[in-house]
Amino acid sequence: MKVLVVGGGGREHAIIKKIKENKAVEKIYALPGNGGIAKDAECVNIGAKDIENIVRFAVENSVDYAIVAPDDPLVLGAVDALEAKGIACFGPRANSAIIEGSKAFAKNLMKKYGIPTASYEVFDNLDCALTYLETAPIPTVIKADGLALGKGVIIANTREEAVSAVKSMMQDKAFGKSGDCVVIEEFMTGPEVSVLAFTDGITVVPMVSSMDHKRAGDGDVGLNTGGMGTVAPNPYYTDEIAKVCMDKIFLPTIKAMNAEGRTFKGCLYFGLMLTPDGPKVVEYNCRFGDPETQVVLPLLESDLLTVMQAVTEERLSSVEVKFAKANACCVIMASDGYPSHYDKGFEISYPNDLEDKIFIAGAAVKDGALVTNGGRVLGVTEIAGTLSEAIEAAYEDVKEIHFANAYYRKDIGKKALSATEGK
């Protein structure tokens, strides 16, 4: 069986490593992949948004199954185009990927179908947005409507910050066309939880919950990033809360999308806030989260490809999806300066025995050596019986991984650990 994975980051590396466990898989192509992924798949220099050439390659190489992992190609219709050529895919079609592609769409969907989320207003006119901010409650949250690499959300603690954020998005085009429209919403408080869920548009099977660390610096300070590390499961996400989320958020979302004629099949990411008023949706993603995938998939005991095929064929209820009763911690090692300016091209080294625990995000091969080629360079994941053991093991691994300009947070899992210890 030939499998094609669209994407080239740590998430895709985690997916590919899990797919390799299926004995029926004889070949994995990664488009475009990266220098680290090249050890586990054949990397092909076709960009993730180059839908035409992705489809051409898939057809010419008789690909049996395609996994479209990143948000951009999903929103652009990669699954639609591949399916039109008879290639089975994992991932939502464009008309359902809009749940991430447009925050305004997602907020309006939740409002229409009574799915709990923060109160909000949507603006496509700068003057109207600025007028609203004159009396809006502070702090407030400013979101670019479209895709922005996980960085299009600004929490404004003052009115001046809110005005600056809106002008940056709508006037200065900090996120291009993604900021033509903005969502200004209520600032919610409470622990954040990430829940990835397999769904075939009928059945919803949540994966192990996780906790991401978005800010660049220790203590959750600094700029928003694509994620500096994760732990799973999230100790704040109890069985009782999970049931509330299934009844009031997960199933209602799938039913709402069906009612809109936008049946969602793939991995639906629920970004949740456990507020004093109960769980509420912060955001949806139309795909596996990054770096949540790097802690969740290593805990999956079922065969990933089998589960994905069941999603594609709308028979998810007929397969077992089992996760280990364990804890996982992923620490992201980045280039110093990320998410702003950073240098690259530094050689990466680590012991061979860490190979299975490392997921490469931003690296290339130069003169036979693996070198840094991105902001987030790699993630290292450890699994253990307790959260503290998983965190300690992950940081021990970090000490064995070397490249100039390396930067990482020192407190991944600290907040979760405090919760488990009742602090």
N, C-alpha and C positions, 0 to 999 in steps of 0.2 A: 504494500500500500504506500502510495506517495502522498505526503502531506505538505502543504504550503502554509507558512505562518507569515502574515504581513506585520511588519514592525521591526524595530531594531534596538530595543532597550532592555532593561532588567526584567520587566514584566514578561516580555517575549522569551527571554532566556529561561525564566522559570517555567513557562508553558512548554517550551521545547524539551527541557530536561524531563518534565513529567510525561510528555507524549512519547519520548524515547522508551519508556518502560513497557509500552505495548509491543508485543512480539510481532504483530502483524505489520508494523511500520518498518518499511525497508529503506525509505528515503525521506528526509526532511529538508525542505528548501526554506530559507529565511530571506525575505525581501524587505529591506536591504540587509537585515542582520547587523552584526558588528564584529570587531576583532575577537571578542571573547566567545560569542555565539558560534563563530566559525569552527570551534572545537566540537560542537554538537550538531551542526547542520551545515548544509552547503549554502553559503551566503551569495546572493545575487544582487548586483548593483542596480536595483530598481527601487525608486523611492516609494514610501508607503502611500503617497497621494497620487502616484502615477497609475491611475486605475486602468487606463488603456493597455499599458505594457504589462501590468500585473496579470490581466486577463489573457493577454496574448501568450505570456510565458506559461501560465497554467494550462492553457489549451495545448500548446506545442509540446509540453512535457508530460502530458497525460496525467495531471494531478487528480487524485481521487477525492481529496478533502482539503478545504481551505479554512484557516482560522484567521479572521481579521481582528487584530487585537487593539490598535489605537483608535482614538475618537475620530480624527480627521477623515480617514478613508471610509469609516462607517457612515459618517454624516454625508460624505460625498457620494455614497451609493456603491461602494466596492462589492458588497454582498449581492446587491441587485444585479450588477454587471456579471459577476461570476456565475450566479444562478441562471442567468439568461443563456449561458453557454453550457448549462447542464452540470455544473460543478457544485457539489454539496458544500455548504458553508456553516461555520459557527459564527454567529454575530447577527445583530439586527439589521434589517433593511433600512434604507434612508428615512422612510416615513415614520419609523419608530425610533431611530437614532436621534431624532429631533428632541427627544426628552433630555438629552444633554446638549445638543447643538443650539438650542435656544432656551435660555433660562426663563424668558418671558412665557414661552409655551409651557414649560414645566410648572411654573407658578400658577398660570391660568388653569391648567389641568387640575392641580390640587384644589384650587378654589372651587372649581365647578363640581368636583366629585367629593368634596368634604374631607380631603386628606390633610391631616394636621401639618401646618408649616407656619413660618413667620408671616405676619401681615406685611404688605408690600405695595409699592406703586411702580408702574413701568413708564419710562419716558423715552421718546425718540426726538425730543426737542430740548436743546441745551437750556434755553431761557426758562422753560417750564420746570425743568429739573432744579435749576438754581432757585427759582421762586419757592418751590416745595421745600427746599432745604432751609429756608429762612425760619421755618417753624417746625421742622421735623424733629422728632425725639432724638437726642444724642446720648450715647453713641448710636451710630447707625451703620448699616452695611451697604456698600456700593458694589454692584456686580456688573461686569460687562456681559451683555446678552449672549454673545457667541463664544466659541472656543478660544481659550487664551493660555494654553499650556499649564493649566492649574494655577495661574497667577493673576487671573482677572477678578479677584475678590479683594476688596480693601475694607478693613474695619476702621471707621473714622471715629476717633474719640473726641474730636472737637468739630464745631461747625466749619472752621477754616479747613480742616483736613478733608471734610466731606466735599466742600466746594472744589478743593484742589483735585480730589479723586475724580469727580465728575468731569471737570475740565480736561484732565489728563486723558480720560477715555473718549469723551465726545468731541472735544475741540482739538487736542493734540494728537489724537489717534494712536495712543500708546499701544493699543491692541488691534490696530487696523480697523477693519469693518466690524469686528466683534464688538466694538464700543460705540457703534452708531446708535444703539439702543442700550439703555441701562435699566437695571432693576435696583430700586432703593428699598431696603427692607428693614424690618424691626431687628434690633440686636437681641439675640437670644442668649441665655446663660445655661450652663450645665455641662456635664461631660459629653464629649463627642464620641461617636461610635461609627465605625465603617462596617457595613454588612454587604458582602457580595452574595448574589443569589443566582443559581441556575434557574432558568425558566423557559418553557417551551410555549408560553402563551396560555397554558392551561394550569399546569402545576408549578409551584414555586418551591424550590429547595434552597434555603439559606445555607451558606457556608459558615465556617467558624468566624465569629466577630473579631474585629481587630481595632487597634488604636494607632492612628497615624500621628506623626510629629511634623507639621507643615513648616513651622518657623525655622529660620536658618540657625538661630543661636540657642544655646542652653537656656532653660527657663522659659521657653516659648517666646523669645524676643527676636527682633530682626525681621527681614523681609519674608514674605511667603515664598515657599519653594514648591517643587513637585513632590516633596516628601523627603525627610531626612532619616526616617526609620519607622519601624512598626513593631508592635507586639500583638500576639494572639494567644488565647482569646482575650477580649476586653473584659476586665473584671466588673465593670459597671453594667455590663449587659447580662442581666440575670435571666433565668428561665421565665420568670413572670413578665419581665419587660419584653422578652422575645415573643411571647404569646400576644401581647398587646400590639406589637409591631406587625405580626402576621395578620391579625384581624383588622387593624385600623390603617395599616400603611401598605404592606407588601401585596396582599391579595387585592385590596381596592385599587392599587396602582395598575396591576395587570388587567383587572376588569375595566378600568377607565380607558386604558389604551385600546382594548378590544372594542369598547363602545365607540371609540373615535375612529375605528377602522385602521388602527395602527398596531396590530398584534406584535408584541415584543417577544423575540426568541433570541436567547443568548445569555450573556451575563449582565444582570442589572445591578448596579452599585447603588446602595442606599447610604447616603451620608446623613447621619442622624444626630440630633441634639436631645439629650435627656433633660428636658426642662422641668421646672417645678410643676408645670401643667401637664406633664407627660411627654412621651417621645414625639418629636416633630422632625420633618424632613428639612435638612439644610440644602441638600442638592441630590440630584440623580446623575449617575454616569452610565453611559450606554455600553460599558465594557469593564473588564477587570481593572481594578485600581492599581496604581503603581506608587509606592512599593507594597501595598497590602497583599498583592499576589505572591510576593516573595516570602510571606510568613504563612499564608493560608494554604497554598498548594503543597508545600512540603508536609503539611499535616493530613493531606488527602490520602486515604488508604485505598479508595476505589480507583479504578483505571480512568484517567481523565478523558482519554479519547472516546471510550465507551459512553461516558456520561454526555460528552459533547454531541456525539452522534444521536443519542436518544433525544437531546434537545432539538436537533435539526429535524428529526423524524416525528416530533410531537408525541413521544412515548416516555417522557421523563419519569412518569409515575411507575414505570415497570423496571427501573434499575435502582440498585442500592447506591446511595451516596454516603460513604462512611468516612469520618475523620478520626484521627488518633486523639485519645484523651491525654493530651500533652500540651506543653506551652512552647511558643516559638518567639524568637526575637531577631529582627533584622536591623543591622546598623548600616546606614549608607555612608560610604566614603566618597567625598566630593572634592572638586578642585577648589582651593582657597579662593574666595572672592565670589563664588556662586551664591545667589543667582544673578549677580551683576557681572563685572568683568573678571575673567580668569584666564590663565595661561594653560596650554595643553602641549602634548608631545613628550611627556615624561614617562620613562619606562616603569612598568608595573611588575612587581615580583611577589610571589607567595609560594608556600610549600605545596607540593603536589597533593598532599592529603587534605587540603582545603578545597580542592577542585569542585567537589560535589556540593559544597556549601556556599559557593560564590556565584552571584548572578551579575554578569557584566552589563552595564548600562551605556557607558560612554568610553569606548576604547577602539583602537585601530591597530593593525599590524604594520609595523614599519621596520624594514630591514630584518625581518624575522622576529622582532620583539613586539610584545604587547605594550602599547603606549596609551596614555590618557588622550581622550578625544571628545570630552564633554564636561558639563558641569557636575552632574552626578556620574561618578565613574563606575562604582560597583556597590553591591550590597552583599553582606555576609550574614547568613542565617544559621542559627543554632536551635535545636529542639531539645527540650529536657522535661523532666517530670514536674518541675516547679518553674515559675516565672523567674525567680531570682537566679536559678541555675542556668536558664536559657540566656538571660542578660549577661551574666558573668562569662559564660562560654563565648558568646558573640564578641565581647570586648577583648577576650584573650586572643581570639582569631584576628581581630583588628591589629593587634601588636605584631602579627606575623605577616601583615600585608604592607608592602612598601611602594610608595612613589612620591617624588618630590611634589611639594605643593598640596599634600593631602590634608583634608579637613573633615572632621566629623563631630557631631554632637556627642557630649559625654554623658548625657542624661536620658538616653532612649529607655523607655520603660519605667522611669523613676516614678512618674505619676501613677501608673498602673500598679506598681509595686506598693505604693502607699495605700492604695485602695484595698489591696489584698491583705495588707497588714492592719487594716482598720484605722489608719492614721487620718 
